[in-house]
Amino acid sequence: MTSRDETEAPPAPGEPSGALERHGAGEVSTERAGGAALDTTEAPDTASELETVSSDEPASVADGDEGEPAPGTGRRRRPLRTSLVVLAAITVTAAAGVAATGTIGGDGGDSAGSAPAGPPATAKVERTTLTDTESVDGNLGYGDATTVQAPASPSGTGDGQSSQGDQSGQSGQSGQEGASGGSAGDGIVTWVPEEGAVVERGETVYRVDQQRVPLLYGSFPLYRTLQSGSEGDDVEMLEKNLRALGHKGFTVDETYDSATAEAVRDWQDDLNREETGTVSAKDAVVASGARRVADVKASPGAALSGSVLSWTGTERIVSVDLDVQFEDLVEKGTKATVQLPDNNTVEAEVTDIGTPSTAQSDDSASGSGDAGSGESDDKATLPVELTVKDQKGLGRYQAAAVEVTLKAESRKDVLVVPVAALVAQRGGGYAVEVVTADGTEYRPVKLGMFADSKVEVSGEGIKEGTVVGVPK
């Protein structure tokens, strides 16, 4: 994970969290004329507050201070990152420049004047889009695996009970890890798929006594025998699968009638099974979609019992255990860039956000930690899942450590300068050294968002193409 400066500058009462909350990594020269040493001056939090900053009254910056809730909001603000150090450096840089040239501030009553010499380097004011980002560690893979259990005895007899009834007999389905499977003697496993195989609707999950057990799509497992007269949403789920597999002549609803029974017999014929017209809980496995076999646990020749296999989704995803202090960086739909081990990148999108959890350290788990200290090494994280549409762009990686850059905020069509171009004014606020036909002059600017070593600026005489000084 990318480290953050834990220092927070408090906002003025009534002000919301400002544009200086976070920005991309950037380096600022701490030396201009005079080569002054770096000081630590507290940075303003919003552009509107910059006018109150004075380099004559530095504020103490304590590493590790946590951010406090912004006045008027109930939300904890994340700590500022490098903007504090950047602006502190700017303040000292300006002081060095003033000592050498005497062009800014004076006794506080002078206006901006012309500098006697040109800057060592220059840059132009650009109009662009700034994107606020945060880079975190992630893992590429197929996501968490669920287990397919051998079937137990069905709990229902097709007497028309609703699918919302007793589901204690769920078995032979995915996601039932830890549930008790059928007892030995329910059949002999005669075939299982290979690891990495993809199973789609209607295809065989495994064989018992050479009878195919196919995959059906749905949100819950079969748990009772379905036959003429049965009603419920499990009937509708079965009929949707029959229709998707090409069987017709019935209405997709919650009623299992003679037309449904006839379609079931056609389906059983395709599976080379006895054409009974009824479906029991052990006749199929239900999952939310196509599955990729992660691990085969049963062997041909063994009695059908316990765990048969485990599987995942078929598309590679990126998982991130996000530090909770960055929680406000993500929501469903947040865009991100994923950097692969070979430095190639693909675009991703946040599609699932879990519940924060705390992983206990070995010391705390064994009770050896300092119970009286009130401190804990536990680190709360937020599980985040991102999908990648361009699966081909992931190459042949099946599992890999990746770097995820979250795109938290964007400001379009703004004027920006390099962060190093900023100069702190003695009376408060910031300026840039503008190169003119007659020399240079300092023009005050208001600051906006920091990102990618640049800062949003605005002010009188600041426009696209304006040339500003930048220290070497």
N, C-alpha and C positions, 0 to 999 in steps of 0.2 A: 504494500500500500504506500502511496505517496505521503510523506510526512507533512504535517501542517504546523504552522506557527500557532501556538495555543493562546496568543495574546489577543485580547478583545478590547477595542476602544468603545466606551459607552456612547450611545447616541444621545443627542440632545433630547430633553423631555418632549414627548409628543411626536417625535420623528420616527418613521418606520425604519426597518433595517435598510441600510444604504447600499449604494452600488459598489462600495469597496469591500464587500464581504469576502470575496475570494477572487483569484486571478491566476493566470498561467505563470509558470516559473519564469523569472526574468532576472537579469543581473543589472545593477546600477553602479556606475562609477562613483566611488566615494572621494574622488579627488578632482578639484579644478585648480585654478590658480591659487597657490598658497599651500596645497596639499594638506588640508585640515584633517584631523583624525575623526573617525566615526563616532557620533553621539547617538543616543536613543531617545528620540522625541516622539511622543504619542501622536498617531495619525488621526485625522478627522474621519468620521464614518460616512458622511454623505457630502455631496458636492455643495449643498447649501451651508454646511457647517465649516467649510474650509476658510471662510473669512475670519473666523475666530482663532485660528491657529497662530501662535507666536513662537518663534524660535528662541525668544528670551525666556520662556517658561517651559522647559522640557518636562515631560511627565515620565514617571518611572514605568518601565516595561518589565513585568515579571513573567518569566517563562512558565508555561503550564497553567495560567489562570484560565478558568472556564468562562465561557460566555454567559452573560445574564440575560433574562428575557428583556426584550425591547419594551420601553414604556408604552403602554396602550395596547400591547399585544400579549397573548397568552402563550406565545411560542418561544422556546429557547432558541437564541440565535447561535449559529455556528461560529467558532473563533475565526478571526481574521487570519489570513495567511501572510504571505510575504509583503503585502502592501504596507504594513507597519514599518518593517525594516527598510523597505524601499523609500518611503516618505521621510523616515528619519535620516537616511543617507542624503536625500535631496536637501533637507534642511541644512546639514553641515556643509554640503557642496555649495549651497548658496552663500553661507557665511564666509567660506573661503573666497568665493568670487567677489563678495562685497569688500573683503579686506584688501583684495588685489586691485579692484577697479573703482570702488566707491560709487558704483552706479545705482545701487538699489538701497532704498530705505534711508540712509543717512541718519538723521535724528528723528525719523518718522514722518517728517513733513515734506520731503522731496518727492516729486513725481518721477516716473520712469524716464531715464535719460539714455543717451547714446553711449555705447561701450567704445573704448578707445581702440580696441583691436578685435578682429574677427575671431569666431570660435574655432577650435581645432578641427572640428568636423561638423557636418550639417546633415539634416534630413528634411524631407518635405512632409507637410501635413497631408495625411491621406484620408479619403472618404471610403469607408469599408463597413463590414459587418464584424462585430466582436462577439466571440462565443466564449462563455465562461465554462470551464471544464474541470473535471477532477479525474485523475488516473488512479485506478485500483486494481488489485490482483484478482484474477478469475481463473476458472478451470473449464476447459472445453471437454465435452463428453456427451453421453446420451441421457443424462439425468439419473435420478434414483430408480433402482430396479424394484419391481414388485414380484411376489411369488405366486405361482400357480399351484394350488393344492389339489391333491387327489380328492374325489368326491366322497362325501359322507352320505348317509341315508337321507333322502328327501324328507322334508318336514310336512309337506302337504300332499294331498291325494287328488287334487284337481276338482275339489268340491265347490269351486266358484269363489273361494276366499280371495280377498283383495291382496295385491302385491305389497300392501303396506302392513301386512300381518307379520306373524312370527317369522324371522329370518335366521333363526338359530341354526338352520340346516344348510347355510351357504357353504358350498364346497365346489371343488373342481374349477374354481374361478380365480382370476388374478386379484392381487392385492389382499389376500387373506393370510398373510404371513403370520405364523404363530397359531393359526387355527388348527384344530385336530383334523387330520385327514381320514380317509376311509380305512377300515381295518384290512389286514392281509386277507386275501381270498376274494377281493372285489374284482379280480382279473389280473392278468399278467401283461406287463408293459412289453409291447412288441416292436415299438419304434418311437424314437424321439428325434427332434430336429438338431442340427448342428449349432454350436455357438456362433452368433453373428447372423443367422438366418432370419429373414423377415417373413412374418406370417400375416396375411391379410384376410379379410372377411371371407368365410367359406372354406379357407384352407385348413389343413390339418395341424393341430397343436401337438397331438401325440396319438398313438394307437394303443388300444387295449384289446387283447384277444383278436388282433388284426382288424378291429373296427375303428374307423376314423372318428376322432373327437374334434369337430371343427371350431373355428373362431367366429363368434357373432359380435356385432358392435352394440354397445349399450352402456348405460350408466350404473347398472346394478346387476348382480349375478342371477341366474336361474336358481330358484330355491324350492320349487314344487313341480309336480307333474301337471302338464297342461294338456287338456283334452276337450272334446265338445262339451260346452256348458261352462267352461272356465271364463272368468271375466277379470279384467284388471290391466294395469299398465304394462305388466310383464307379457301379456298377450299381445298388446300393441307393439312392444319391442320386437317380439318374435316375428310378427307379421311384417314389420318394416324390413327386417333382414331377409325374409323370404322374397319380398318384392325386389329388394336390391340384388338378390341372387337370380332374378329372372323368372320367378314363379308368379302366376297370375290367377285370375278367376275368383278372387276374394276381395273384401273391403278391409282396408287397414283401419281397425278400430280396436276397442277393448273387449270385443266379444269373440270367443273361439267357437265358431260354428262349423257346420259340415264342409263349407267351402274352404275354411282354414285347414281342416283335417285332410282334405284332398291335396292341398298344396304341400302339407307336411309329408304326405306319402310320396309325392313326386320328389321332394328334397331327400327323403330317406333312400329312394331309389338311386339318386345321383351318388349317394354316399355308400352304396352297396350294403345298406343295412336293411333289417327287417322293416317292412312297410306297415307300421302299426297305426299311424295317424295321430300318435301322441308323442309328447316330448317330455322327458324327465330331466332333473337337475344335472345328471351326469352325462347327458347327451351332447353338451356343448360347453365351451368356455366363453365368457363374456369379457370384453375389454372395451375401452373408449375408442379405440382405433387400431390401426396396424401396429404390430409389435415386433421388436427386434430381440432375439434370444440372447440373453446375457450370460446365463450359466445353466447347464443341464445337470440336474441333481439325480434323476432316476436313470436306471440302466435297463436296456432290453433284457428280458428274462426275469426281472425282479417283480414282486407283487406290487400292484398299484397301491401305494400308501404314502402319506406324508407329502413332502414337497416334490413336485415333478420337475419344475424348472423355474427360472426367474427371467424376467424380460423388462425392456424399457420401451420408450418411444423410438421411432425410426429415424428421426432427424437429430443432428447434433445441436446441442444448446450450450450456452455459457452460463455457469453458475458463479455467483459472487456472494461471499459472506461480507456484507457491507458494514463498516463501523457505524453504529447508530448515530454518531454525531453528523454523518452525512445523509441522514434519512431524508431530508428535504430535497436532496438532489434527484430522487427518483420517484416516479409514479408510472402507472401503466401508460405506455406510449413514448416514454423518454428515449431519445435516440442515443446511440453510443457507437464508438469505433473500437473494434477488437484487433489488437496487434498480435499476430501469430509468432511462433518461435523463429520463423524464417524472415520476420520483419514485414511480411505482407499484411495487409489490413482488409477487413470486411466490415460492412455496416450491420448493426444489430439494433434490436428494440426491446425494451423491458416489457415482458408479457405477464410476469407473475411476481408478486411481492409477498413473502411469508410473514411469520410472526417473529418478533425479536426474541433471541435466546441468548443465554449466557453459558459459555463452555467453561466448566470448572477446571482449575489447574490440578495437577497431581497432589500438591500440598493441601489444597482446600478439600479435595475429595477424601484424603486420608486423615483429615482432621489435624494435620500438623501445622497449619497456619496459625498466625498470631490472632487468637480470638479476641483479645482485648484491644487490638490496635484499631479496629473498625475499618481496616483497609482490606481490599481484596484484589487479587490479580485477575479476577474474572473479567472478561471483555465481552460486552453485549454486542451481538452482531445481528444484522437483518438479512435473511436469505433472499436473494434476488435472482430471478431467472430471465435470461435474454434469448430471444430467438434470432436466427440468422437465415434470411431468405435465400441468400446466395450460398447454398450448400457446396456448390462446386468451388467457390472461392476459398473454402476451408481446406482444400487440397485433400491429402490422404491422412490427415491427422484424425485419429479416433479418440485420443485423449491427450491433452497437453495443457501446460500452464500458459496463460495468456495475460495480456495487459488490456484492461478495459478503460476507455476514456469516455466518461459520461458527459453529455452535453446538457448542462443545467440551464443555461440562459443565453439568449442572443440579443444583441442590440444592432438593428439594421440602420444603414445609411448614416453613420456617425463619423465625425472627424477625430482622428487619432494621431498621436505622436509617440515616439519611443519614450518609455518611462524615464530613461536617463535624461531626457530633454527638460524635465521639470526642474524649476528653481524655486525654493521657498523664499517668500518675501519677509523681510524683517518685521514688518507691521502686521503680518498675517496673510494667509492665502498663498497662491502659487502663480508663477509666471513662466513664460518661455522666452528665450532670447531669439528675437526675430531678425533675420538678416535683411537689410534694406539697401537701397542704392547708395545711401549716405553712410552706411556702417551697420551697426546693430542697435536694437533697443529691446527692453524687456516689456512684454505685454501680459497683463494679468489674464489668467484663465480659470475657469471652473472645471472641476474634474468629474468624470462619470465612472464608468466601469473599467476595471483593469482586466486584461486578458492577454496572454501570449506576448508578454513583455511590452505591451502597448497600453495606452490609457486614453480614454475618451476625453476630449477637451472642447471647450466653447468659450467665446469671448470676443470682444470688439477687435476687429482687425485680424481675426483668425479664420482662415478659409482654406479650401483645398488648394494645395500647391504652395502655400506659404512656407518659406525656408526657415528652419529653426536650428539653433546651435545644439550640438550634442558633444559632451566631453569624450575624449579618447578613452 
